Amino acid sequence: MFAPVAAVVFAVLLGALAVFQLALVVGVPLGRLAWGGGDRVLTARKRVGSVVSVVLYAVFAVLALLRAGVVGDRGEELWAVIAMWVATAYLVVGVVLNAFSRSRPERFVMTPVALVLAILALVVALGR
């Protein structure tokens, strides 16, 4: 019942985060909000991490939309169920990492975003 709505909101939030990460990749000085906040403009290595993040966000968004039945057949297949739980666990780890970031802006901005994403992922993973 809630999973389709949660999946759409989840995908939209991940899309917004993807735009943020792409801004970091092209050198927009928002690095205090990401990757531990140590660089205003990301290093080349961290930019690669941001590109990987964008790819993961896309995979997670498509997975959630499939699992919730928003696109394609309802994601009741075992691989979709397991993959959504893996994505949920990954996002829970993200909450913890953001909460303990040395960067105050990252802690106060990204931790709530990560928490909302983790909760939405949980709703989709539960399939309710």
Phi and psi restraints in degrees (value plus and minus 20) as a CYANA .aco file:
   2 PHE   PHI    -109.3   -69.3
   2 PHE   PSI     -40.6    -0.6
   3 ALA   PHI     -77.4   -37.4
   3 ALA   PSI     -64.0   -24.0
   4 PRO   PHI     -82.3   -42.3
   4 PRO   PSI     -61.5   -21.5
   5 VAL   PHI     -85.2   -45.2
   5 VAL   PSI     -64.9   -24.9
   6 ALA   PHI     -80.1   -40.1
   6 ALA   PSI     -60.7   -20.7
   7 ALA   PHI     -84.7   -44.7
   7 ALA   PSI     -60.5   -20.5
   8 VAL   PHI     -87.5   -47.5
   8 VAL   PSI     -66.0   -26.0
   9 VAL   PHI     -81.6   -41.6
   9 VAL   PSI     -62.1   -22.1
  10 PHE   PHI     -76.6   -36.6
  10 PHE   PSI     -69.2   -29.2
  11 ALA   PHI     -84.3   -44.3
  11 ALA   PSI     -58.7   -18.7
  12 VAL   PHI     -86.0   -46.0
  12 VAL   PSI     -65.0   -25.0
  13 LEU   PHI     -82.5   -42.5
  13 LEU   PSI     -61.9   -21.9
  14 LEU   PHI     -84.0   -44.0
  14 LEU   PSI     -55.3   -15.3
  15 GLY   PHI     -82.8   -42.8
  15 GLY   PSI     -61.8   -21.8
  16 ALA   PHI     -84.8   -44.8
  16 ALA   PSI     -61.0   -21.0
  17 LEU   PHI     -85.8   -45.8
  17 LEU   PSI     -54.9   -14.9
  18 ALA   PHI     -83.3   -43.3
  18 ALA   PSI     -60.9   -20.9
  19 VAL   PHI     -82.5   -42.5
  19 VAL   PSI     -63.0   -23.0
  20 PHE   PHI     -79.1   -39.1
  20 PHE   PSI     -68.0   -28.0
  21 GLN   PHI     -83.9   -43.9
  21 GLN   PSI     -58.8   -18.8
  22 LEU   PHI     -85.8   -45.8
  22 LEU   PSI     -55.0   -15.0
  23 ALA   PHI     -82.5   -42.5
  23 ALA   PSI     -60.6   -20.6
  24 LEU   PHI     -83.7   -43.7
  24 LEU   PSI     -59.5   -19.5
  25 VAL   PHI     -80.8   -40.8
  25 VAL   PSI     -59.3   -19.3
  26 VAL   PHI    -106.9   -66.9
  26 VAL   PSI     -17.3    22.7
  27 GLY   PHI      81.4   121.4
  27 GLY   PSI      -9.2    30.8
  28 VAL   PHI     -85.6   -45.6
  28 VAL   PSI     111.4   151.4
  29 PRO   PHI     -97.8   -57.8
  29 PRO   PSI      45.6    85.6
  30 LEU   PHI    -135.6   -95.6
  30 LEU   PSI      -0.9    39.1
  31 GLY   PHI     -81.8   -41.8
  31 GLY   PSI     -38.6     1.4
  32 ARG   PHI     -85.7   -45.7
  32 ARG   PSI     -36.4     3.6
  33 LEU   PHI    -116.4   -76.4
  33 LEU   PSI     -17.9    22.1
  34 ALA   PHI    -167.3  -127.3
  34 ALA   PSI     137.9   177.9
  35 TRP   PHI      34.5    74.5
  35 TRP   PSI      19.9    59.9
  36 GLY   PHI      65.7   105.7
  36 GLY   PSI     -24.3    15.7
  37 GLY   PHI      50.7    90.7
  37 GLY   PSI      -7.0    33.0
  38 GLY   PHI     -95.7   -55.7
  38 GLY   PSI     -37.2     2.8
  39 ASP   PHI    -149.6  -109.6
  39 ASP   PSI     110.7   150.7
  40 ARG   PHI     -85.8   -45.8
  40 ARG   PSI     -67.5   -27.5
  41 VAL   PHI    -128.9   -88.9
  41 VAL   PSI     108.3   148.3
  42 LEU   PHI     -86.1   -46.1
  42 LEU   PSI     127.3   167.3
  43 THR   PHI     -91.1   -51.1
  43 THR   PSI     146.7   186.7
  44 ALA   PHI     -78.8   -38.8
  44 ALA   PSI     -60.8   -20.8
  45 ARG   PHI     -83.6   -43.6
  45 ARG   PSI     -63.0   -23.0
  46 LYS   PHI     -90.1   -50.1
  46 LYS   PSI     -49.6    -9.6
  47 ARG   PHI     -84.8   -44.8
  47 ARG   PSI     -58.4   -18.4
  48 VAL   PHI     -81.9   -41.9
  48 VAL   PSI     -62.2   -22.2
  49 GLY   PHI     -79.0   -39.0
  49 GLY   PSI     -57.9   -17.9
  50 SER   PHI     -86.7   -46.7
  50 SER   PSI     -58.0   -18.0
  51 VAL   PHI     -84.1   -44.1
  51 VAL   PSI     -63.2   -23.2
  52 VAL   PHI     -81.0   -41.0
  52 VAL   PSI     -60.2   -20.2
  53 SER   PHI     -79.6   -39.6
  53 SER   PSI     -63.2   -23.2
  54 VAL   PHI     -80.6   -40.6
  54 VAL   PSI     -62.3   -22.3
  55 VAL   PHI     -83.6   -43.6
  55 VAL   PSI     -65.0   -25.0
  56 LEU   PHI     -81.1   -41.1
  56 LEU   PSI     -62.5   -22.5
  57 TYR   PHI     -78.9   -38.9
  57 TYR   PSI     -62.6   -22.6
  58 ALA   PHI     -83.7   -43.7
  58 ALA   PSI     -64.1   -24.1
  59 VAL   PHI     -82.6   -42.6
  59 VAL   PSI     -65.9   -25.9
  60 PHE   PHI     -82.4   -42.4
  60 PHE   PSI     -61.3   -21.3
  61 ALA   PHI     -84.2   -44.2
  61 ALA   PSI     -67.5   -27.5
  62 VAL   PHI     -83.1   -43.1
  62 VAL   PSI     -62.9   -22.9
  63 LEU   PHI     -78.2   -38.2
  63 LEU   PSI     -66.9   -26.9
  64 ALA   PHI     -83.7   -43.7
  64 ALA   PSI     -62.0   -22.0
  65 LEU   PHI     -85.2   -45.2
  65 LEU   PSI     -56.9   -16.9
  66 LEU   PHI     -88.2   -48.2
  66 LEU   PSI     -68.1   -28.1
  67 ARG   PHI     -80.1   -40.1
  67 ARG   PSI     -57.3   -17.3
  68 ALA   PHI    -105.3   -65.3
  68 ALA   PSI     -23.8    16.2
  69 GLY   PHI      58.5    98.5
  69 GLY   PSI      -3.6    36.4
  70 VAL   PHI     -93.2   -53.2
  70 VAL   PSI     -57.8   -17.8
  71 VAL   PHI    -146.4  -106.4
  71 VAL   PSI     125.6   165.6
  72 GLY   PHI      47.1    87.1
  72 GLY   PSI    -187.9  -147.9
  73 ASP   PHI     -91.4   -51.4
  73 ASP   PSI     135.4   175.4
  74 ARG   PHI     -76.9   -36.9
  74 ARG   PSI     111.8   151.8
  75 GLY   PHI     -97.8   -57.8
  75 GLY   PSI      41.3    81.3
  76 GLU   PHI    -110.3   -70.3
  76 GLU   PSI     -26.8    13.2
  77 GLU   PHI     -82.4   -42.4
  77 GLU   PSI     128.3   168.3
  78 LEU   PHI     -76.8   -36.8
  78 LEU   PSI     -60.6   -20.6
  79 TRP   PHI     -81.7   -41.7
  79 TRP   PSI     -58.7   -18.7
  80 ALA   PHI     -90.0   -50.0
  80 ALA   PSI     -59.1   -19.1
  81 VAL   PHI     -84.1   -44.1
  81 VAL   PSI     -69.5   -29.5
  82 ILE   PHI     -83.1   -43.1
  82 ILE   PSI     -65.6   -25.6
  83 ALA   PHI     -81.4   -41.4
  83 ALA   PSI     -58.1   -18.1
  84 MET   PHI     -88.7   -48.7
  84 MET   PSI     -55.3   -15.3
  85 TRP   PHI     -88.9   -48.9
  85 TRP   PSI     -56.5   -16.5
  86 VAL   PHI     -84.0   -44.0
  86 VAL   PSI     -64.5   -24.5
  87 ALA   PHI     -81.0   -41.0
  87 ALA   PSI     -61.0   -21.0
  88 THR   PHI     -82.2   -42.2
  88 THR   PSI     -65.5   -25.5
  89 ALA   PHI     -81.6   -41.6
  89 ALA   PSI     -62.5   -22.5
  90 TYR   PHI     -78.2   -38.2
  90 TYR   PSI     -63.6   -23.6
  91 LEU   PHI     -90.2   -50.2
  91 LEU   PSI     -53.5   -13.5
  92 VAL   PHI     -84.0   -44.0
  92 VAL   PSI     -62.1   -22.1
  93 VAL   PHI     -79.5   -39.5
  93 VAL   PSI     -59.2   -19.2
  94 GLY   PHI     -80.7   -40.7
  94 GLY   PSI     -56.5   -16.5
  95 VAL   PHI     -80.7   -40.7
  95 VAL   PSI     -68.0   -28.0
  96 VAL   PHI     -83.3   -43.3
  96 VAL   PSI     -67.1   -27.1
  97 LEU   PHI     -81.6   -41.6
  97 LEU   PSI     -62.4   -22.4
  98 ASN   PHI     -86.3   -46.3
  98 ASN   PSI     -57.9   -17.9
  99 ALA   PHI     -84.9   -44.9
  99 ALA   PSI     -48.4    -8.4
 100 PHE   PHI    -125.2   -85.2
 100 PHE   PSI      -5.1    34.9
 101 SER   PHI     -82.3   -42.3
 101 SER   PSI     126.3   166.3
 102 ARG   PHI     -92.2   -52.2
 102 ARG   PSI     -37.0     3.0
 103 SER   PHI    -108.8   -68.8
 103 SER   PSI      95.9   135.9
 104 ARG   PHI     -79.7   -39.7
 104 ARG   PSI     -65.3   -25.3
 105 PRO   PHI     -78.3   -38.3
 105 PRO   PSI     -59.6   -19.6
 106 GLU   PHI     -85.4   -45.4
 106 GLU   PSI     -63.1   -23.1
 107 ARG   PHI     -79.5   -39.5
 107 ARG   PSI     -66.4   -26.4
 108 PHE   PHI    -102.0   -62.0
 108 PHE   PSI     -43.0    -3.0
 109 VAL   PHI    -118.9   -78.9
 109 VAL   PSI     -69.7   -29.7
 110 MET   PHI    -102.8   -62.8
 110 MET   PSI     -47.1    -7.1
 111 THR   PHI     -82.3   -42.3
 111 THR   PSI     -67.6   -27.6
 112 PRO   PHI     -82.8   -42.8
 112 PRO   PSI     -57.1   -17.1
 113 VAL   PHI     -83.1   -43.1
 113 VAL   PSI     -66.4   -26.4
 114 ALA   PHI     -81.7   -41.7
 114 ALA   PSI     -59.0   -19.0
 115 LEU   PHI     -84.8   -44.8
 115 LEU   PSI     -64.9   -24.9
 116 VAL   PHI     -80.6   -40.6
 116 VAL   PSI     -64.2   -24.2
 117 LEU   PHI     -81.5   -41.5
 117 LEU   PSI     -62.4   -22.4
 118 ALA   PHI     -84.1   -44.1
 118 ALA   PSI     -60.4   -20.4
 119 ILE   PHI     -86.3   -46.3
 119 ILE   PSI     -64.3   -24.3
 120 LEU   PHI     -82.3   -42.3
 120 LEU   PSI     -61.2   -21.2
 121 ALA   PHI     -82.4   -42.4
 121 ALA   PSI     -59.4   -19.4
 122 LEU   PHI     -82.3   -42.3
 122 LEU   PSI     -64.2   -24.2
 123 VAL   PHI     -79.5   -39.5
 123 VAL   PSI     -63.6   -23.6
 124 VAL   PHI     -87.3   -47.3
 124 VAL   PSI     -62.8   -22.8
 125 ALA   PHI     -80.9   -40.9
 125 ALA   PSI     -59.0   -19.0
 126 LEU   PHI     -89.4   -49.4
 126 LEU   PSI     -42.1    -2.1
 127 GLY   PHI      51.4    91.4
 127 GLY   PSI      10.6    50.6
